């Protein structure tokens, strides 16, 4: 029983499943109407049945939720269209580019899309497999009909993927542009894509303005950016000890057999520091290069094939980290070193987060003297090192937010349709 408040008429009918009295009626009139129903039990029971039926027909949370979402989408212009998305990675053997691709698949899935991740090679590292929030498949030659396919730029099967007729839109995801995989990168830039997405601005620029020695047409590209998904794992404790040269400092670097990774440059610069400072400088290298274990200098401690946890624990004990690469797409290892409280020295590969004299020291590519000079400054200037460590940790925290990266991907996919 109710006064006529207008809203009740959306679902109730006077005399059928409710007693609705005029809004101007007195309380006495309402009471009289109520007692008149009590005097006719059959009518009361019939109205109660009708009331239950009305409730079951009109009070449905799912329908109301959908209606509310439709209203928001229509009013704000933010309609979300769920897509079937296939993401291709060459492998899931190690961290770096493959886990960036995996993270992209995870974030698109969390945003509401239907995502499947395909790996070309079947030897998947269990530690990486555990990170996946989407199905992982190996039958990449049997891609199902889908709205979007995303494949990385140095994938050897990109010509096959670019011609799949069951895929509505195809995106090439460019995370690198270096001579190690030049033919694959170059061939992919000669294919037809609905969109090229890059992790950094400099990769966008080399797509649109081919670098010297590269032969491919100009490809319009969009920067989607990236996020520092490893920040929490590598984050150093607030009370990480701050070392000094007098007490001894630990310097770390990557050991990699490919010349473009700059391991030889780093070792030569470190040798200069070892000669100069002797036991006050301790050197640690990390990598997957088995032969290096037998050919390394005696003064290098080598951590071979570490797990992710072991890698993080090692970096948290390092004072200065050297990146001597001749080329980098993103340079994620340097950012992980920042999270771990290391003072970073990096070669000038153009990584977006590196700011010379602010959160790192930047040295000339392939220039051992430049690297040795920067390292000498970092080892001997405690104030500089402390400032760079603090700024580096602030930088790593800034880039740990997934929101902007996810929003960029959602925008690209929405605009394709």
N, C-alpha and C positions, 0 to 999 in steps of 0.2 A: 504494500500500500504506500502511496506516495502522492505528494502534491505534484502538479504538472510543472516540472522544472525544465521542460522542453527536451532535455537530453534523453529522458526515459523513453520518449517516443521512437528513438532509434531502434529499440528492440522489444519494447513491451506494448501490449494492446489492452486497452481498458475492457474489462468484462471477460477477457479470454485468459490471460495469465497474470493480470494485475488489476488493482482498483486504483484508478488515477482520478484524483479530485482536482478541481480548479485551484490554481495557485492562490486565489483570493479566498478560498474556503477557510472557515474557522476550524480550530482544533476539535471543537465539539462535533462539527460535521464529519470530520475525518474519523473520529471515534465511533460515531453512529454508523457510518458506512462499514467500518471494520466489524462491529457487532452484528450487523445484518448478514454478513458472510458467515459468521460463526453459527448463526441460526439455521443455515442451510448447508449441512455437512457434505452432501453430494456435490454441490457447487464448489465448495472449498477444495475438496479432493481433486475435482476435475481441473481447477485452476492451478493446483500444485503440480499436477502432471504436465500441464501445458507450460508451466514456468520452467520445469526441468528440461523440457524439449527446447524451449527458447534458449536456455543457457548453453545447451550442448551445440546448438546451431550457430550461436553468435560469439561466444567467448572462446576463441581459439587463438592461443598465443602465437603459434607459427604463422597464421594468416596475418595477425596484427603486426608481427615483426616484419614480415615481407612488405606489408603495406607501408610501414614506417620507413623502411629502407628505400622503397620506391619514391616516397615523398621527398626524402633527403636528396636522392639522386636527381630527381626532376628539378628540385629547387636550387641545389648547389652545383649541378652539372658535374657530379663525381661518380658517374655510373661505372661499376666494375664488371667487366666481362671476363669470366673465367676461360682460360685458354689451355689447350693441350700443348705442352711444351716438351721438346726433346733437347737435351743438352749432351754434347759429345765432348769427352776428354780423351786424349791419346792414351793415358794410363793413369793409374792411381798407386804408383809405386812410392812416390816421395812427396814431401811438402814443397810448396812453391806454386808454379802455374797450375798444376792439376788440382791442388786444394783450393785455389782461388776459383777455379771452374766449379768445383764441388760446392763451395760456399755460395756461389751464384745460384746454383740449382736449389740449394736449401732455402735461400731467402725468397726465391720466386714461389716455392712451395708454401712457405709460411705466409706469403702474401695472398694465398688463395688459389693459385694456379695448380693445374694437374701436371706434375713434372716427373719425367723419367730420365735418369742419367745412364748413358752408355759409355763403356770403356773399350777402346780398341784392343788393348792387351789384357789378358786374363789374370796376370800375376798381380793381384791387389794386396797391398800391405794391410794387414788386419787393423793396425792402429788408425789408418785412414778410413777404412771401411766403417768403423764404429762411428765416425763423424757424420756419416750420411743420414739425412732425414728423408731421403727419397729412394725409390727402388733403383738398384743398379743392375743393368743388363749387359750382356756381352754379345748378343746377336745383332750387332750394328748394321749388318747387311740386310736386315729385315725391319727397317724403320716403319712403324705403323703410321697411318694417316694422322696428321697433327697440324696445329695452327702455326707453330713456330719451331724452327730448328736453330740451335745455337752451336757453332763449332769453332774451335780455336784456330788461329791463323797459320800455325805450323803443323797442321794435321795432314798427313800424307794422303788421306782419302777425300780431301775437300772437293775435288772435281766430281766425285760420285755423289757427295751430299748436295752439292749445288744444283744437281740436275734431277733431284727426286721430285716427281710430279705429285706425290701424295702429301707433300709439305706445302702449306699455303705461303709462308713467309720464311726466308732464310737470313740469318744474321751471322756474320763472321766476327768473332770476338778476338781482338788483337791485344795480346799481353806482352809481345816482344817484337824486336826488329833487329836481329843481329846476324852476323856472318856465319855463325854456327849452323843455322838452319835457313840460310839465305834462299836456296832454291825453293824450299817449301813455302817460305813467307812470300817470295816473289810470285810464285805460281798462283797462290791464293789471291793475291791482289790483282791478278789478271782475270779472275772469274767474276761472274755476275752475282751480286748479292742484293737483297732488298735493303739491307742496312749493314754498315760496318761500325762496330762499337769498340772503343779503345779505353784502356784503363787510365791513360795519362794524356796530357795535352800534347807532349812531344810526339807520341805515337799517332795521334790524330793528324799532326802536321806532316809527318813523313808519308802518311797515306795520301794526303791531298797534294803534297809537293815532293815527288820522289827524290830521295837522297842521291848524291853522286855515286855512280856505279850500280845503281839499281834500275832495272828496266821493267816498269809496269805502268799502266795508265793511272792517272789521278783518280783516287776513290774518295768520294765524300764520306766523312766519318763523324761520329758523335762520341764525345767523351762521356763515359758512364761513371768514371772514377773508380774508387776501390775503398775497402775498409780494412782496418788492421785487426783481423779476427783473432790474432794470437796474443793480444795485449794482456789479457788476464793470466794466461799461462806463463808469460815471460816477465810479468811485473815483479820487480825486486821489492824486498821488504824495505820499509821506511828506515830501518836502522842498518841498512847495508853499510859496512865499514868503508870509509873513504881512505884509500891508501896514499902513501907518499913514496917518492923515489928512495928516500933514505931507508924506509922500512921494506921496500921492494914492491914493484908493480907487476901486474899480469897483463900481457897484451895478447889478444886473440885474433885469428884470421881464418879464412876458409882455405882448405887444401883441395884443389881441383886440377885435374890433368889438362883441361883445355886452356890454351894460352890466353884466351879472351877473359878468363876469370882472374888473371893477374896474380896468381899465386907466386910466381917467380919474382915479380916486382916487390911484393910484400916481404918475401924472405930476404931479398937483398937489402931492403931498408931496415929490416929487423936485425940483420947481421951487423949493420953499422951501429945500431944501438947496443947490441950485445958487446961489441968491441969497446964501445965508449963507456958503458955502465956496468958491464960484467954481470955479476949475480944479482944486481938490483933490478934487472929486467928479466922476467920469466915469460916464455912464449908458449902458447897453446894453439894448436891448429885442430880444425874439425872438418870432417868430410867423408866421402864414400870412396875415396881413391885408395884401393888396397895396396898398390905398389908403393905409395908414399910412406907407408909404415916401414919399409925396408930401405928407402932412399933418403929419408928426411935427415936434416942435420941433427946431431946429437943433442943440441940445446933446445929442440922442439919436442914438446909433449903432444902426442897425437891421439885424438878421440875419434875412432873409426866407427862409422855407421851408428850414431847415437839414436836412441828413441827420442820422441819429442820431449818427454819429461827430462831425459838426460841432457838434451841440448839446452833446455831452459835452465836447469840447475848449473850447467857449466857457464852459461852467459852471466848468470847472477854473481859469479865469482870473478868475472873479468873486470879490469879497470878501464882498458882502452881496446876498442874493436876496430880493426882495419878492413875496409872494403876496397880492394884494388882492381876491381873489374874494369874492363875496357868498354863494356856496354851493359846496360841494365834496362829491363822494362819498367819495373816498379822499384826493385831494390828492397824487397821485404825483409831480408836478413838484417840490413842496417837498422830498420825500424824496430825489429825485435831486440836488437842490441840496445837501442834507446830505452825500450820498456824495461830492460834488465838493469838499467842504471850504468851502462857503459858510456864512456866518452867516445864519440864516433869520429873516425877519420875516413873519408870516402873520396874516391876518384870522381872527377867531374863528368859523370854519366848523365846528368840532367834529371835525376830523380826529384820529384816534386816537393818532397818534404824537407830536403836538405837545404839549410840556410848557412852559408859560410860565416864563421865567427859568431854565430848565434847558437845553433843547436849541433854544430859539427865543424870540422875543418875540412875544406875541399881542396884536393890536390890535383895536379895535372895527370891526365891519363898516361900510363906507361912511363912516367918520369920518376925514377927511383930517388933522385936528389930532392925533388919536391915532396915526395912521400916521407923521406927520412927527416927533412926539415920540419914538416908538420908533426911528425911523431915526436921529435925532440922537444918541440914546444909543448906538446900535450903532456909529456912525461915530467917536464921540469916546472911548468907553471900550474901550481895547485889551484890558484884562483880561476884561471881560464878553464881548467878541467872541471872544477866544481860547477861553474856557470853553465858549461856545455851539457853536463849530465842533467842538471835541473831543467834546462830548456828542452833537452831531448825527451825527457819523461813527459813533459807537458805536451810536446808534439805527438808522441805516441798515444797519449790519452785522447787528444783531439781527433785523431784518425780512427779511433776504436768504435765510433758510432756507425751502425749499419744503416741508419734511416735514410741518409742522403743517397747512398749507393743503391739501396732498394728502390727508392723513389725514381731515380734516373732510369733504372731498368724498366719499371712499370710504365713510365712515360714513353720510352722507345717502343715498347710492345703495343701500347694503346694507339700510338700514332701510326703504326703500320696498318691498322685496320680502320 
